[in-house]
Amino acid sequence: MKYKVWYIVFSLLIILPGLYFLFTSGLKMGIDFTGGALLEYKFQKNINTEDLKNKISAQGLEVSQINLSAENTYIIRTKVVEQNKINNLKDYLGKEFGTIEERRVEFVGPIIGAELKKKAIIAILLASLAIILYISFSFRKIPKPASSFRFGIAAIAALLHDILVVIGIFAILGKFMNIEIDTLFVTALLTVIGFSVHDTIVVFDRIRENLTKHMDKKFIDVANLSIVQTLGRSLNTSLTVVFVLFAMLLFGGETIRWFIIALLVGIISGTYSSIFNATALLVWWEEKLGH
């Protein structure tokens, strides 16, 4: 913990590029938020995605994204479009590329998209508030002058770190790779929040136990001891999840790829932030204001 300032500086260096692109370019919203159509077609042969995009654009449809989901099967995302244009598109593509099997057609209106966006923000805010209250209540009996409220705020700071890392990376991906976010991205954020809190509480709970056992020691020494005692558990827990996610990334298909990537980034960030951000902030706060 004597290097706590450097850990926070390192985190800022990771977050700031993402924040820059977030404020200058924003996140590239998928059809769940903007409204549009999601089409899944299976062709008789493999089709060049750029050629497919040009054919669709020639029909007056604004293509958002095209992904290969299975053999000769493509997921096409377009901006808001009328039903008759979708029907005409299938006939047109059938003439250009041969027989087409329509696997899926979904429409999302912009009003529904706006509602989902609002609910996503509310869900994250409510989850953060609940976490502060839960930790403050659970840690209410820690020895003074340590404060359970500081434990809660430190945990939320680590959460914000993890959320900003994930959002920042997807802002960069949206800018340079045209990657869009959807409701699965919101699910990934909420999952990361839960995992990060779990990891943080493991460390904080050990700090609480050691504060009672080692009341003669300084807070920074108790924090160091607690990190050493929980480090193996934290890393092993995270690695088991990371291995599963890597397997899903390799074999899970195109439709959940970016959802898995968001989880991977968030869980790796959460493991780091629980030790090097949440605990570092808590130690700094207790040293400055704890007496």
VOPAGU-2260 file (C-alpha; in pm, 1 decimal, decimal comma):
REM VOPAGU-2260
SITE   aa  ch    i         X         Y         Z
SITE  MET   A    0       0,0       0,0       0,0
SITE  LYS   A    1     298,6     234,2      15,0
SITE  TYR   A    2     268,7     249,7    -366,4
SITE  LYS   A    3    -103,5     331,1    -355,0
SITE  VAL   A    4     -68,1     662,2    -541,0
SITE  TRP   A    5      99,9     487,7    -833,3
SITE  TYR   A    6    -184,5     238,7    -861,4
SITE  ILE   A    7    -435,0     521,5    -888,1
SITE  VAL   A    8    -217,9     702,1   -1146,4
SITE  PHE   A    9    -196,5     381,1   -1350,6
SITE  SER   A   10    -576,2     347,5   -1342,6
SITE  LEU   A   11    -616,3     706,6   -1462,4
SITE  LEU   A   12    -383,0     636,9   -1754,9
SITE  ILE   A   13    -603,5     342,0   -1851,0
SITE  ILE   A   14    -930,8     533,8   -1813,6
SITE  LEU   A   15    -846,2     872,0   -1970,1
SITE  PRO   A   16    -810,4     758,0   -2336,8
SITE  GLY   A   17   -1150,0     589,9   -2315,9
SITE  LEU   A   18   -1305,0     897,7   -2156,2
SITE  TYR   A   19   -1163,1    1113,9   -2433,6
SITE  PHE   A   20   -1331,6     906,7   -2705,6
SITE  LEU   A   21   -1646,3     873,8   -2493,6
SITE  PHE   A   22   -1688,2    1253,0   -2475,8
SITE  THR   A   23   -1569,6    1327,3   -2830,6
SITE  SER   A   24   -1731,4    1039,1   -3020,2
SITE  GLY   A   25   -1964,6     875,1   -2770,2
SITE  LEU   A   26   -2075,7     513,5   -2765,9
SITE  LYS   A   27   -2206,9     369,9   -3090,3
SITE  MET   A   28   -2561,1     270,2   -2999,9
SITE  GLY   A   29   -2711,9     -48,3   -3142,0
SITE  ILE   A   30   -3066,8     -89,8   -3263,8
SITE  ASP   A   31   -3184,3    -173,4   -2910,3
SITE  PHE   A   32   -3128,3     193,7   -2830,9
SITE  THR   A   33   -3174,3     370,6   -3163,9
SITE  GLY   A   34   -3440,5     154,6   -3321,2
SITE  GLY   A   35   -3405,4     -51,2   -3637,8
SITE  ALA   A   36   -3420,0    -405,4   -3773,8
SITE  LEU   A   37   -3216,0    -717,0   -3707,4
SITE  LEU   A   38   -3215,2    -971,9   -3988,6
SITE  GLU   A   39   -3057,8   -1316,4   -3996,0
SITE  TYR   A   40   -3026,2   -1479,2   -4337,6
SITE  LYS   A   41   -2866,2   -1806,1   -4441,8
SITE  PHE   A   42   -2726,7   -1812,3   -4796,2
SITE  GLN   A   43   -2635,5   -2107,6   -5015,9
SITE  LYS   A   44   -2272,2   -2002,2   -5025,1
SITE  ASN   A   45   -2027,8   -1780,7   -4842,6
SITE  ILE   A   46   -2086,0   -1410,0   -4919,2
SITE  ASN   A   47   -1837,6   -1125,8   -4895,5
SITE  THR   A   48   -1971,7    -898,8   -4618,5
SITE  GLU   A   49   -1863,2    -580,3   -4796,2
SITE  ASP   A   50   -2040,2    -690,7   -5113,4
SITE  LEU   A   51   -2350,6    -779,0   -4911,5
SITE  LYS   A   52   -2344,1    -439,5   -4741,8
SITE  ASN   A   53   -2320,2    -258,6   -5075,8
SITE  LYS   A   54   -2615,5    -457,0   -5218,2
SITE  ILE   A   55   -2830,5    -373,1   -4915,1
SITE  SER   A   56   -2729,8      -5,1   -4923,3
SITE  ALA   A   57   -2825,2       6,4   -5290,1
SITE  GLN   A   58   -3182,4     -69,8   -5181,7
SITE  GLY   A   59   -3192,9     244,1   -4967,7
SITE  LEU   A   60   -3129,1      74,3   -4633,3
SITE  GLU   A   61   -2869,8     214,4   -4391,3
SITE  VAL   A   62   -2664,1     -82,1   -4272,9
SITE  SER   A   63   -2534,4     -56,7   -3919,2
SITE  GLN   A   64   -2343,4    -384,4   -3894,6
SITE  ILE   A   65   -2306,2    -725,6   -4062,5
SITE  ASN   A   66   -2166,9   -1026,1   -3875,3
SITE  LEU   A   67   -2115,1   -1390,8   -3967,7
SITE  SER   A   68   -2301,4   -1596,4   -3703,6
SITE  ALA   A   69   -2264,1   -1945,6   -3852,5
SITE  GLU   A   70   -2170,1   -2110,3   -4181,2
SITE  ASN   A   71   -2310,1   -1894,1   -4463,1
SITE  THR   A   72   -2536,3   -1724,4   -4208,4
SITE  TYR   A   73   -2524,2   -1348,5   -4153,0
SITE  ILE   A   74   -2675,8   -1114,8   -3896,0
SITE  ILE   A   75   -2760,8    -780,6   -4054,7
SITE  ARG   A   76   -2844,2    -474,8   -3843,9
SITE  THR   A   77   -3006,7    -177,5   -4015,0
SITE  LYS   A   78   -3142,1     157,5   -3903,8
SITE  VAL   A   79   -3517,4     219,1   -3876,3
SITE  VAL   A   80   -3687,4      71,4   -4180,8
SITE  GLU   A   81   -4039,0     -15,4   -4303,4
SITE  GLN   A   82   -4167,6    -372,8   -4319,6
SITE  ASN   A   83   -4219,5    -366,0   -4697,6
SITE  LYS   A   84   -3855,1    -270,6   -4754,7
SITE  ILE   A   85   -3744,1    -576,1   -4556,3
SITE  ASN   A   86   -3967,3    -799,2   -4768,6
SITE  ASN   A   87   -3832,1    -644,3   -5088,9
SITE  LEU   A   88   -3475,6    -683,3   -4958,4
SITE  LYS   A   89   -3512,1   -1058,3   -4915,5
SITE  ASP   A   90   -3642,0   -1096,4   -5272,1
SITE  TYR   A   91   -3364,1    -875,6   -5408,2
SITE  LEU   A   92   -3086,7   -1061,9   -5223,3
SITE  GLY   A   93   -3236,5   -1391,9   -5338,1
SITE  LYS   A   94   -3197,4   -1281,5   -5700,4
SITE  GLU   A   95   -2839,7   -1164,1   -5638,4
SITE  PHE   A   96   -2706,0   -1451,4   -5424,9
SITE  GLY   A   97   -2946,1   -1742,6   -5472,6
SITE  THR   A   98   -3198,8   -1899,8   -5235,4
SITE  ILE   A   99   -3211,9   -1739,3   -4890,6
SITE  GLU   A  100   -3341,3   -1892,1   -4567,5
SITE  GLU   A  101   -3484,7   -1627,7   -4335,4
SITE  ARG   A  102   -3378,9   -1722,6   -3981,0
SITE  ARG   A  103   -3487,4   -1414,9   -3790,3
SITE  VAL   A  104   -3646,9   -1072,6   -3838,3
SITE  GLU   A  105   -3678,4    -839,4   -3538,2
SITE  PHE   A  106   -3794,2    -478,9   -3521,8
SITE  VAL   A  107   -3713,0    -238,7   -3238,5
SITE  GLY   A  108   -3877,7     102,3   -3238,1
SITE  PRO   A  109   -3683,3     413,6   -3129,4
SITE  ILE   A  110   -3932,6     476,8   -2847,6
SITE  ILE   A  111   -3858,9     135,1   -2699,6
SITE  GLY   A  112   -3489,6     203,9   -2747,9
SITE  ALA   A  113   -3509,7     530,4   -2551,9
SITE  GLU   A  114   -3698,4     352,8   -2273,3
SITE  LEU   A  115   -3433,2      80,3   -2252,6
SITE  LYS   A  116   -3158,5     341,2   -2230,4
SITE  LYS   A  117   -3332,5     520,8   -1943,6
SITE  LYS   A  118   -3394,3     196,4   -1755,4
SITE  ALA   A  119   -3033,7      87,9   -1802,2
SITE  ILE   A  120   -2903,8     406,4   -1636,7
SITE  ILE   A  121   -3156,7     375,8   -1353,7
SITE  ALA   A  122   -3059,8      11,4   -1296,6
SITE  ILE   A  123   -2691,0      96,9   -1261,0
SITE  LEU   A  124   -2761,6     389,2   -1024,4
SITE  LEU   A  125   -2992,3     180,8    -804,8
SITE  ALA   A  126   -2739,9    -103,3    -791,4
SITE  SER   A  127   -2465,6     139,7    -680,9
SITE  LEU   A  128   -2685,9     292,7    -408,8
SITE  ALA   A  129   -2784,4     -51,2    -279,6
SITE  ILE   A  130   -2418,6    -151,8    -259,8
SITE  ILE   A  131   -2323,7     154,9     -52,6
SITE  LEU   A  132   -2610,0      90,4     190,9
SITE  TYR   A  133   -2533,9    -280,3     215,6
SITE  ILE   A  134   -2163,2    -237,7     285,3
SITE  SER   A  135   -2221,2      49,1     528,8
SITE  PHE   A  136   -2467,7    -166,3     723,9
SITE  SER   A  137   -2259,3    -485,3     713,2
SITE  PHE   A  138   -1940,7    -309,4     827,8
SITE  ARG   A  139   -2109,2     -95,6    1096,4
SITE  LYS   A  140   -1929,5    -274,6    1383,2
SITE  ILE   A  141   -1572,6    -219,9    1265,2
SITE  PRO   A  142   -1339,5     -68,4    1528,8
SITE  LYS   A  143   -1323,7     311,3    1534,8
SITE  PRO   A  144   -1193,4     543,5    1396,4
SITE  ALA   A  145   -1244,0     336,5    1078,3
SITE  SER   A  146   -1575,7     418,2     911,1
SITE  SER   A  147   -1812,2     170,2     742,2
SITE  PHE   A  148   -1930,7     453,3     515,7
SITE  ARG   A  149   -1576,2     491,9     380,1
SITE  PHE   A  150   -1572,0     121,3     298,9
SITE  GLY   A  151   -1891,5     167,3      94,9
SITE  ILE   A  152   -1763,8     472,3     -93,5
SITE  ALA   A  153   -1429,8     300,8    -168,1
SITE  ALA   A  154   -1618,0       1,6    -312,4
SITE  ILE   A  155   -1825,1     231,1    -536,5
SITE  ALA   A  156   -1507,8     409,3    -651,8
SITE  ALA   A  157   -1372,7      70,8    -762,6
SITE  LEU   A  158   -1701,9       4,0    -939,7
SITE  LEU   A  159   -1684,1     334,9   -1123,6
SITE  HIS   A  160   -1330,0     244,4   -1227,6
SITE  ASP   A  161   -1447,2     -86,3   -1375,9
SITE  ILE   A  162   -1749,2      66,9   -1549,3
SITE  LEU   A  163   -1538,9     346,8   -1698,3
SITE  VAL   A  164   -1277,1      99,0   -1821,7
SITE  VAL   A  165   -1541,3    -111,4   -2000,8
SITE  ILE   A  166   -1732,3     188,5   -2138,9
SITE  GLY   A  167   -1409,2     360,5   -2245,3
SITE  ILE   A  168   -1283,1      56,0   -2433,2
SITE  PHE   A  169   -1615,7      20,9   -2615,4
SITE  ALA   A  170   -1608,7     390,7   -2701,1
SITE  ILE   A  171   -1269,5     328,0   -2864,9
SITE  LEU   A  172   -1399,3      12,5   -3038,0
SITE  GLY   A  173   -1701,7     205,1   -3161,7
SITE  LYS   A  174   -1481,7     479,0   -3301,8
SITE  PHE   A  175   -1229,8     259,5   -3484,0
SITE  MET   A  176   -1410,4     -74,3   -3539,0
SITE  ASN   A  177   -1774,7      39,8   -3560,1
SITE  ILE   A  178   -1871,0    -184,6   -3266,9
SITE  GLU   A  179   -2218,8    -109,2   -3132,2
SITE  ILE   A  180   -2355,7    -162,4   -2783,0
SITE  ASP   A  181   -2688,3    -327,6   -2706,9
SITE  THR   A  182   -2883,1    -456,3   -2407,2
SITE  LEU   A  183   -2628,6    -737,2   -2363,9
SITE  PHE   A  184   -2370,3    -466,1   -2298,0
SITE  VAL   A  185   -2586,6    -334,4   -2012,7
SITE  THR   A  186   -2614,3    -691,0   -1880,2
SITE  ALA   A  187   -2234,7    -717,3   -1891,6
SITE  LEU   A  188   -2198,0    -391,7   -1695,0
SITE  LEU   A  189   -2436,2    -510,0   -1423,0
SITE  THR   A  190   -2253,8    -844,9   -1405,7
SITE  VAL   A  191   -1919,6    -667,7   -1372,9
SITE  ILE   A  192   -2063,1    -454,3   -1091,6
SITE  GLY   A  193   -2170,0    -765,1    -901,0
SITE  PHE   A  194   -1839,8    -944,0    -953,8
SITE  SER   A  195   -1632,1    -641,4    -861,2
SITE  VAL   A  196   -1828,8    -587,9    -539,9
SITE  HIS   A  197   -1786,8    -954,4    -449,7
SITE  ASP   A  198   -1409,6    -929,3    -492,5
SITE  THR   A  199   -1392,0    -601,4    -300,1
SITE  ILE   A  200   -1597,6    -734,8      -9,7
SITE  VAL   A  201   -1365,6   -1036,0      23,7
SITE  VAL   A  202   -1071,8    -799,7      80,7
SITE  PHE   A  203   -1268,9    -554,2     296,7
SITE  ASP   A  204   -1411,3    -831,4     514,1
SITE  ARG   A  205   -1060,2    -956,8     587,7
SITE  ILE   A  206    -954,9    -600,5     674,0
SITE  ARG   A  207   -1247,5    -583,8     917,2
SITE  GLU   A  208   -1142,9    -911,3    1084,0
SITE  ASN   A  209    -779,3    -807,2    1109,8
SITE  LEU   A  210    -866,7    -464,9    1252,4
SITE  THR   A  211   -1018,6    -647,5    1549,8
SITE  LYS   A  212    -727,6    -891,1    1585,3
SITE  HIS   A  213    -447,8    -635,5    1536,9
SITE  MET   A  214    -571,7    -317,4    1702,1
SITE  ASP   A  215    -213,0    -218,1    1781,7
SITE  LYS   A  216    -115,2    -202,4    1412,9
SITE  LYS   A  217    -152,9      87,6    1172,0
SITE  PHE   A  218    -437,6      72,2     921,1
SITE  ILE   A  219    -195,8      45,3     627,0
SITE  ASP   A  220     -26,8    -259,3     785,0
SITE  VAL   A  221    -361,8    -426,3     845,8
SITE  ALA   A  222    -459,7    -358,0     483,0
SITE  ASN   A  223    -134,7    -507,9     354,3
SITE  LEU   A  224    -180,3    -818,5     569,2
SITE  SER   A  225    -538,8    -858,9     448,6
SITE  ILE   A  226    -440,8    -830,0      81,6
SITE  VAL   A  227    -171,8   -1095,5     120,5
SITE  GLN   A  228    -421,7   -1329,5     288,8
SITE  THR   A  229    -689,3   -1286,8      20,5
SITE  LEU   A  230    -474,5   -1246,0    -291,3
SITE  GLY   A  231    -465,3   -1615,5    -379,3
SITE  ARG   A  232    -841,2   -1653,1    -342,1
SITE  SER   A  233    -912,6   -1341,7    -548,7
SITE  LEU   A  234    -683,5   -1445,9    -832,1
SITE  ASN   A  235    -804,4   -1807,3    -839,1
SITE  THR   A  236   -1169,3   -1702,1    -843,3
SITE  SER   A  237   -1108,8   -1454,9   -1125,3
SITE  LEU   A  238    -900,1   -1697,8   -1329,3
SITE  THR   A  239   -1170,4   -1965,8   -1322,3
SITE  VAL   A  240   -1418,6   -1712,6   -1462,3
SITE  VAL   A  241   -1168,4   -1582,5   -1719,2
SITE  PHE   A  242   -1097,2   -1936,7   -1846,0
SITE  VAL   A  243   -1469,5   -2002,8   -1896,0
SITE  LEU   A  244   -1515,2   -1670,0   -2074,2
SITE  PHE   A  245   -1221,7   -1739,8   -2305,5
SITE  ALA   A  246   -1379,0   -2074,5   -2396,8
SITE  MET   A  247   -1709,0   -1897,9   -2470,1
SITE  LEU   A  248   -1524,6   -1634,8   -2672,7
SITE  LEU   A  249   -1363,9   -1903,8   -2888,4
SITE  PHE   A  250   -1668,3   -2125,7   -2934,1
SITE  GLY   A  251   -1971,3   -1913,3   -2843,4
SITE  GLY   A  252   -2034,0   -1757,9   -3182,9
SITE  GLU   A  253   -2059,5   -1405,5   -3317,4
SITE  THR   A  254   -2382,3   -1304,7   -3143,9
SITE  ILE   A  255   -2230,6   -1302,9   -2792,3
SITE  ARG   A  256   -1869,6   -1213,8   -2882,1
SITE  TRP   A  257   -1873,6    -853,1   -2768,0
SITE  PHE   A  258   -2079,7    -940,4   -2461,6
SITE  ILE   A  259   -1805,4   -1184,7   -2359,6
SITE  ILE   A  260   -1532,7    -929,7   -2434,2
SITE  ALA   A  261   -1710,1    -673,9   -2213,6
SITE  LEU   A  262   -1724,9    -931,6   -1932,9
SITE  LEU   A  263   -1358,5   -1022,3   -1975,6
SITE  VAL   A  264   -1246,0    -660,5   -1960,0
SITE  GLY   A  265   -1469,5    -587,5   -1661,2
SITE  ILE   A  266   -1370,6    -891,8   -1456,8
SITE  ILE   A  267    -998,6    -841,5   -1512,3
SITE  SER   A  268   -1042,4    -473,6   -1424,3
SITE  GLY   A  269   -1255,0    -567,0   -1121,6
SITE  THR   A  270    -989,1    -799,5    -985,9
SITE  TYR   A  271    -730,9    -524,1   -1016,2
SITE  SER   A  272    -949,5    -246,4    -876,2
SITE  SER   A  273   -1059,4    -443,1    -569,0
SITE  ILE   A  274    -700,1    -462,2    -449,9
SITE  PHE   A  275    -520,3    -169,0    -605,1
SITE  ASN   A  276    -796,8      92,2    -616,4
SITE  ALA   A  277   -1061,7      20,6    -352,6
SITE  THR   A  278    -812,1     -76,8     -82,3
SITE  ALA   A  279    -566,1     195,2    -182,8
SITE  LEU   A  280    -836,9     462,4    -164,2
SITE  LEU   A  281    -957,5     326,9     169,8
SITE  VAL   A  282    -605,2     333,9     315,4
SITE  TRP   A  283    -543,9     686,8     185,7
SITE  TRP   A  284    -878,0     806,6     325,7
SITE  GLU   A  285    -823,5     648,4     665,9
SITE  GLU   A  286    -472,4     795,4     686,2
SITE  LYS   A  287    -593,2    1146,3     597,2
SITE  LEU   A  288    -929,8    1162,2     772,3
SITE  GLY   A  289    -947,6     863,8    1001,2
SITE  HIS   A  290    -822,7    1043,2    1311,8
